[in-house]
C-alpha cells in the first residue's frame, strides 16, 4: 500500500512538472551602434544624443515586448571625440560587435573620412548632425536625418538681409561641414545681392590662441565699414571653440568686434561651453549671435517635449533638434529590423530602412529622405544667448522663404 501511494505521488509530481510553464527564454539582442563626441568638441550634442538613444531604446524595447517580438535592441556607444581617425577605429569596434546600423557620427568631417570605408560595407551610418552638401551622394550607405547646408545657408542669408546687412566677413573652422556652410551661405547671400568682404579659417587641430584670426577680422571690419557703413556683420561657423574665440574677442584690442552683429551656425546651438563661459556668453549676447538649426514643429510638442524633458533630466542640458533626431533614427532602424528581420541580408535591411524613413512621422517631423539619403524638408529655428541662457529668437520658413523674429530677438 505504501509503495502504491508513493508511486502515485511521484507520478502526480511528474505530471505537475511536465505541465508547468517552461522557463522564459532570454530575448535575442540586436546591436545598434552610436558614434558620438562625448569628451571632445561638440560634446554637448554627444551627451544629449546618448540620452536620446537611451530613451529611444527603452521605448522601442517596451513596444517590442508588448507585441511579443522575440528580440530587443542593445545600444553600443563609442566616444569619437570628434576626431575622424578615431571615429574610424570606433566604427570598426562597433562592427566587430555586430552592429549593422550606427547612429552618427555627428560631424561632416567624420562622415567625409569614413565615406570610402563604408560605401561598399554592410553597415549603415545615420548621422544626426552632418550637413555638408558635398556629402549629398546618392546610393551610398550614409543617411543624414538633417537637411544639408544649402537650406541652412538660405536661412542665414535671409536673416542677415532682414537685419539690413549688406556685407559680411567670415570666420570658419576648416573642415567639411563648416566649409560647406560657408559656401552655401556665401551663395545664398550673393543671390540676395550681398557681399563677402573677406574671410579666415582655422584648423580643427588648433592649439593656439585666436590672435591672428581676430586681428584679421578687425582689419577687414574696418575695410567693410569704409565700403558699406554699419551694414557689415561677421559670420562664424564653429563648434564649442567659439567660446574661446569670444572670450578673446572680448579682451583689449578688439573693441570693434563687439560692436557689430555676429551670426553663427548649427554646431553651436545649445553649446554648454559657450553658455558656461560668462565673458564669452556676454559677448555673444551683445553681438546678437543667432545660430540656426532645423526646427521643431510646435504642433508636435506633446510628442517631442517628453523626450526633451528626459534628456534635460539626464544630462542637465537642453537638447537641440539634432539630439532629438537620434530618437527618430533609432525608431526607423527598429522598424526596418522588424520589416526585414534582424538577420536579413544587408540589401533587404537597407531597402527596409529607406522605406521606413520615408514613411515615419517622428518627433522631429517627417523623416522622408531625398535622393541622396538626406532629410528632404526643414524649416529653421535660430537660437541665441539671452539673459545667460539659450533661447529661440527667430524662425525661417523654407516654403515661404521668410524670417519671423520673436520678442527675444532684440540685441541689448
C-alpha positions as CSV (number, residue, x, y, z in Angstrom):
1,X,0.0,0.0,0.0
2,X,2.9,2.4,0.9
3,X,4.5,1.6,-2.5
4,X,1.3,2.3,-4.4
5,X,0.8,5.7,-2.6
6,X,4.4,6.7,-3.1
7,X,4.3,5.8,-6.8
8,X,1.1,7.8,-7.2
9,X,2.7,10.8,-5.5
10,X,5.7,10.6,-7.8
11,X,3.5,10.3,-10.9
12,X,1.4,13.3,-9.8
13,X,4.6,15.4,-9.2
14,X,6.0,14.4,-12.6
15,X,2.8,15.4,-14.3
16,X,2.8,18.7,-12.4
17,X,6.4,19.3,-13.6
18,X,5.6,18.4,-17.2
19,X,2.6,20.8,-17.2
20,X,4.4,23.7,-15.6
21,X,5.4,26.6,-18.0
22,X,9.0,26.3,-19.3
23,X,11.4,28.9,-18.1
24,X,11.3,32.2,-20.1
25,X,13.9,32.3,-22.9
26,X,16.0,35.4,-22.9
27,X,15.2,37.6,-25.9
28,X,17.8,37.9,-28.7
29,X,19.6,41.2,-28.6
30,X,20.2,43.2,-31.8
31,X,23.1,45.8,-31.5
32,X,22.6,49.4,-32.6
33,X,25.8,51.3,-32.7
34,X,26.4,55.0,-31.9
35,X,29.4,57.3,-32.7
36,X,29.1,60.4,-30.6
37,X,31.6,63.0,-29.3
38,X,31.5,62.7,-25.5
39,X,34.8,64.2,-24.4
40,X,35.8,66.3,-27.4
41,X,34.5,69.4,-29.2
42,X,30.7,69.5,-29.7
43,X,30.3,67.2,-26.7
44,X,27.0,69.0,-25.8
45,X,25.4,67.2,-28.8
46,X,27.2,64.0,-28.0
47,X,26.0,63.8,-24.4
48,X,22.4,64.7,-25.3
49,X,22.5,62.2,-28.2
50,X,23.4,59.4,-25.7
51,X,20.4,60.3,-23.6
52,X,18.1,60.4,-26.7
53,X,19.3,57.0,-27.7
54,X,18.8,55.6,-24.2
55,X,15.2,56.9,-24.2
56,X,14.6,55.5,-27.7
57,X,15.9,52.0,-26.9
58,X,13.8,51.9,-23.7
59,X,10.6,52.9,-25.6
60,X,11.3,50.6,-28.5
61,X,12.0,47.6,-26.3
62,X,8.8,48.2,-24.4
63,X,7.0,48.3,-27.7
64,X,8.7,45.0,-28.8
65,X,7.8,43.3,-25.6
66,X,4.1,44.4,-25.8
67,X,4.0,42.9,-29.3
68,X,5.7,39.7,-28.1
69,X,8.6,40.2,-30.6
70,X,11.5,37.9,-29.6
71,X,14.4,40.4,-29.8
72,X,15.5,43.6,-28.2
73,X,17.8,46.4,-29.2
74,X,21.1,46.7,-27.4
75,X,22.9,50.1,-27.7
76,X,26.7,50.2,-28.2
77,X,28.2,53.7,-27.8
78,X,31.7,54.8,-28.8
79,X,33.3,58.2,-27.9
80,X,34.8,59.7,-31.1
81,X,36.0,63.0,-29.6
82,X,35.1,64.4,-33.0
83,X,38.4,63.1,-34.4
84,X,37.9,61.4,-37.8
85,X,40.8,58.8,-37.4
86,X,39.5,57.8,-34.0
87,X,36.0,57.6,-35.4
88,X,37.1,55.0,-37.9
89,X,38.6,52.9,-35.1
90,X,35.3,53.2,-33.1
91,X,33.3,52.1,-36.2
92,X,35.5,49.1,-36.6
93,X,34.9,48.2,-33.0
94,X,31.1,48.5,-33.4
95,X,31.3,46.3,-36.5
96,X,33.3,43.7,-34.5
97,X,30.4,43.7,-32.1
98,X,27.9,43.0,-34.8
99,X,26.3,46.5,-35.4
100,X,24.7,46.8,-38.8
101,X,23.3,50.2,-38.3
102,X,25.2,53.0,-36.5
103,X,23.7,56.4,-35.5
104,X,26.3,59.1,-36.1
105,X,28.9,60.3,-36.4
106,X,27.7,63.9,-35.8
107,X,30.1,65.9,-38.0
108,X,30.7,66.1,-41.7
109,X,34.5,65.8,-41.2
110,X,34.0,62.4,-39.7
111,X,31.5,61.4,-42.4
112,X,33.9,62.5,-45.1
113,X,36.7,60.4,-43.6
114,X,34.5,57.3,-43.2
115,X,32.9,57.5,-46.6
116,X,35.3,55.4,-48.6
117,X,35.3,52.8,-45.8
118,X,31.5,52.3,-45.6
119,X,30.3,52.8,-49.2
120,X,30.6,49.1,-50.0
121,X,30.5,47.7,-46.5
122,X,27.4,46.1,-44.9
123,X,26.8,48.9,-42.4
124,X,24.5,52.0,-42.4
125,X,25.6,55.3,-40.9
126,X,22.8,57.6,-39.8
127,X,24.1,61.0,-38.9
128,X,22.1,63.4,-36.9
129,X,24.3,66.4,-37.5
130,X,26.3,66.2,-40.7
131,X,25.2,68.9,-43.2
132,X,27.9,69.3,-45.8
133,X,26.3,69.5,-49.3
134,X,29.4,67.9,-50.8
135,X,28.4,64.7,-49.0
136,X,25.0,64.5,-50.5
137,X,25.9,61.4,-52.5
138,X,23.2,59.0,-53.8
139,X,23.4,55.3,-53.3
140,X,26.0,55.2,-50.5
141,X,25.4,53.7,-47.1
142,X,25.2,57.1,-45.3
143,X,22.0,58.7,-44.4
144,X,21.5,62.1,-42.6
145,X,18.5,62.9,-40.6
146,X,19.0,66.7,-41.0
147,X,18.9,68.8,-44.1
148,X,22.1,69.7,-45.8
149,X,23.7,73.1,-45.6
150,X,22.1,74.6,-48.7
151,X,18.9,75.2,-46.7
152,X,20.8,76.5,-43.7
153,X,22.7,78.9,-46.0
154,X,19.4,80.3,-47.2
155,X,18.2,80.7,-43.7
156,X,21.3,82.6,-42.5
157,X,21.3,84.8,-45.6
158,X,17.6,85.6,-45.1
159,X,18.2,86.7,-41.5
160,X,21.2,88.9,-42.4
161,X,19.1,90.7,-45.1
162,X,16.2,91.0,-42.7
163,X,18.7,92.9,-40.4
164,X,19.8,95.1,-43.2
165,X,23.2,93.6,-43.6
166,X,24.9,94.2,-47.0
167,X,28.3,92.7,-46.5
168,X,30.0,90.3,-44.1
169,X,33.4,88.9,-43.0
170,X,33.7,85.1,-42.3
171,X,35.4,83.1,-39.7
172,X,35.3,79.3,-40.1
173,X,36.6,76.1,-38.7
174,X,38.4,74.4,-41.6
175,X,36.5,71.1,-42.0
176,X,34.0,69.6,-44.4
177,X,30.8,70.7,-42.5
178,X,31.8,74.2,-41.6
179,X,33.4,74.9,-45.0
180,X,30.2,73.7,-46.7
181,X,28.2,76.1,-44.6
182,X,30.4,78.9,-45.6
183,X,30.0,78.1,-49.3
184,X,26.2,77.7,-49.1
185,X,25.8,81.0,-47.1
186,X,28.0,82.9,-49.5
187,X,26.0,81.7,-52.5
188,X,22.6,82.4,-50.8
189,X,23.7,85.8,-49.6
190,X,25.1,86.7,-53.0
191,X,21.8,85.7,-54.6
192,X,20.3,88.4,-52.4
193,X,22.8,91.0,-53.5
194,X,25.1,90.7,-50.5
195,X,28.9,90.7,-50.5
196,X,31.6,88.7,-48.8
197,X,34.4,91.2,-47.8
198,X,36.9,88.5,-46.8
199,X,37.4,85.5,-44.5
200,X,39.8,83.5,-42.4
201,X,39.7,79.8,-41.5
202,X,41.4,77.9,-38.6
203,X,42.4,74.3,-38.3
204,X,40.3,71.8,-36.2
205,X,43.6,70.8,-34.6
206,X,44.2,74.3,-33.3
207,X,46.4,74.5,-30.3
208,X,46.9,78.3,-30.2
209,X,45.0,81.4,-29.3
210,X,43.0,83.3,-31.9
211,X,45.1,86.4,-32.1
212,X,45.9,86.2,-35.8
213,X,42.3,85.4,-36.7
214,X,40.9,88.3,-34.6
215,X,43.4,90.7,-35.9
216,X,42.4,89.8,-39.4
217,X,38.7,90.2,-38.6
218,X,39.4,93.6,-37.1
219,X,41.2,94.9,-40.1
220,X,38.6,93.5,-42.6
221,X,35.9,95.0,-40.5
222,X,37.4,98.5,-40.8
223,X,37.6,97.9,-44.6
224,X,34.0,96.8,-44.6
225,X,32.9,99.9,-42.7
226,X,34.6,102.2,-45.2
227,X,32.7,100.5,-48.1
228,X,29.3,99.7,-46.5
229,X,29.0,101.7,-43.4
230,X,27.2,100.0,-40.5
231,X,25.7,97.3,-42.7
232,X,28.5,94.9,-42.1
233,X,28.5,91.7,-39.9
234,X,30.6,88.7,-39.1
235,X,29.5,85.1,-39.9
236,X,31.2,82.4,-37.8
237,X,30.9,78.6,-38.4
238,X,32.3,76.7,-35.4
239,X,31.8,74.2,-32.6
240,X,32.5,74.7,-28.9
241,X,35.7,76.5,-29.5
242,X,33.6,79.6,-30.3
243,X,33.6,80.2,-26.5
244,X,37.4,80.7,-26.7
245,X,37.0,83.0,-29.7
246,X,34.5,85.2,-27.9
247,X,36.5,85.2,-24.7
248,X,39.5,86.5,-26.5
249,X,37.4,88.9,-28.7
250,X,36.0,90.5,-25.5
251,X,39.5,91.4,-24.4
252,X,41.6,94.5,-25.1
253,X,42.4,95.4,-28.7
254,X,39.3,94.1,-30.4
255,X,36.6,96.6,-29.4
256,X,35.2,96.9,-32.9
257,X,34.4,93.2,-33.0
258,X,32.0,93.6,-30.1
259,X,30.1,96.5,-31.9
260,X,28.8,94.6,-34.9
261,X,26.3,91.8,-35.4
262,X,27.6,88.2,-35.4
263,X,25.8,85.2,-37.0
264,X,26.5,81.6,-36.3
265,X,25.9,78.0,-37.3
266,X,24.3,74.8,-36.2
267,X,27.3,73.4,-34.4
268,X,27.0,76.0,-31.6
269,X,23.2,75.7,-30.9
270,X,22.8,74.9,-27.2
271,X,26.5,74.8,-26.6
272,X,27.2,74.4,-22.9
273,X,30.8,75.5,-23.4
274,X,29.6,79.0,-24.6
275,X,26.8,79.3,-22.1
276,X,29.0,78.4,-19.2
277,X,31.8,80.9,-20.1
278,X,30.4,84.2,-18.6
279,X,32.7,86.5,-20.5
280,X,32.1,84.7,-23.9
281,X,28.4,84.5,-23.2
282,X,28.1,88.2,-22.6
283,X,30.0,88.9,-25.9
284,X,27.6,86.5,-27.7
285,X,24.6,88.3,-26.3
286,X,25.8,91.9,-27.0
287,X,26.5,90.9,-30.7
288,X,23.2,89.1,-31.2
289,X,24.8,85.9,-32.5
290,X,21.8,83.8,-33.6
291,X,22.6,80.2,-34.6
292,X,20.3,78.2,-36.9
293,X,19.3,74.6,-36.6
294,X,16.4,72.8,-38.4
295,X,13.4,73.4,-36.4
296,X,10.8,71.6,-34.3
297,X,7.1,71.7,-35.1
298,X,5.1,73.2,-32.2
299,X,2.2,71.1,-33.3
300,X,4.3,68.1,-32.3
301,X,5.3,69.4,-28.9
302,X,3.3,66.8,-27.0
303,X,5.5,64.2,-28.7
304,X,8.9,65.7,-28.5
305,X,8.7,67.5,-25.2
306,X,8.7,64.3,-23.1
307,X,11.8,63.1,-24.8
308,X,13.4,66.5,-24.4
309,X,12.5,66.5,-20.7
310,X,14.1,63.1,-20.2
311,X,17.3,64.3,-21.8
312,X,17.3,67.5,-19.7
313,X,16.8,65.5,-16.5
314,X,19.5,63.0,-17.5
315,X,22.2,65.5,-18.7
316,X,21.3,68.9,-17.4
317,X,21.5,70.1,-21.0
318,X,18.8,71.5,-23.3
319,X,18.7,69.1,-26.3
320,X,18.6,70.6,-29.8
321,X,16.8,69.1,-32.9
322,X,19.9,67.1,-33.8
323,X,19.8,65.2,-30.5
324,X,16.0,64.6,-30.9
325,X,16.7,63.3,-34.4
326,X,18.7,60.4,-32.8
327,X,15.4,59.3,-31.2
328,X,13.8,59.2,-34.6
329,X,16.7,57.4,-36.2
330,X,16.6,54.6,-33.6
331,X,12.9,54.1,-34.3
332,X,13.4,53.9,-38.0
333,X,16.2,51.4,-37.6
334,X,14.0,49.3,-35.3
335,X,11.1,49.3,-37.7
336,X,13.5,48.3,-40.5
337,X,14.7,45.4,-38.4
338,X,11.0,44.4,-37.8
339,X,10.2,44.7,-41.5
340,X,13.2,42.8,-42.8
341,X,14.2,40.7,-39.8
342,X,17.3,41.2,-37.6
343,X,19.3,38.6,-39.7
344,X,18.0,39.6,-43.1
345,X,20.5,40.1,-46.0
346,X,22.0,43.6,-45.8
347,X,20.4,44.7,-49.1
348,X,17.0,43.8,-47.7
349,X,17.7,45.7,-44.5
350,X,18.9,48.8,-46.4
351,X,15.8,48.8,-48.5
352,X,13.6,48.4,-45.4
353,X,15.4,51.3,-43.7
354,X,14.7,53.7,-46.6
355,X,11.1,52.6,-46.8
356,X,10.6,53.1,-43.1
357,X,12.3,56.5,-43.1
358,X,10.1,57.7,-45.9
359,X,7.0,56.6,-44.0
360,X,7.9,57.6,-40.5
361,X,6.4,60.6,-38.7
362,X,8.8,61.2,-35.9
363,X,9.0,63.6,-33.0
364,X,11.1,65.9,-35.3
365,X,8.5,65.6,-38.1
366,X,8.5,63.5,-41.2
367,X,11.8,61.8,-41.8
368,X,11.4,61.4,-45.5
369,X,14.7,61.3,-47.4
370,X,15.8,62.9,-50.7
371,X,17.7,61.1,-53.5
372,X,21.0,61.5,-51.6
373,X,19.6,59.9,-48.4
374,X,19.4,63.3,-46.6
375,X,16.3,64.7,-44.9
376,X,14.1,66.3,-47.5
377,X,12.4,69.1,-45.6
378,X,13.3,71.5,-42.9
379,X,12.4,74.9,-41.5
380,X,15.0,76.6,-39.2
381,X,14.9,77.9,-35.7
382,X,17.5,80.5,-34.6
383,X,18.9,80.2,-31.1
384,X,20.9,82.8,-29.2
385,X,22.0,83.5,-25.7
386,X,19.7,85.9,-23.9
387,X,19.9,86.5,-20.2
388,X,22.7,84.0,-20.0
389,X,20.6,81.1,-21.4
390,X,19.9,79.8,-24.9
391,X,16.5,81.0,-26.3
392,X,14.8,80.6,-29.6
393,X,14.8,84.1,-31.2
394,X,13.7,83.7,-34.9
395,X,12.2,81.2,-37.3
396,X,12.9,80.7,-41.1
397,X,10.2,79.1,-43.2
398,X,11.6,77.2,-46.1
399,X,8.4,77.1,-48.1
400,X,7.7,80.8,-47.7
401,X,11.4,81.8,-47.7
402,X,10.6,84.2,-44.9
403,X,12.0,85.2,-41.5
404,X,9.8,85.7,-38.4
405,X,11.6,87.2,-35.4
406,X,10.4,86.6,-31.8
407,X,10.3,89.0,-29.0
408,X,13.6,87.7,-27.7
409,X,15.5,88.5,-30.9
410,X,16.4,92.1,-30.0
411,X,20.0,92.9,-29.0
412,X,20.6,94.8,-25.8
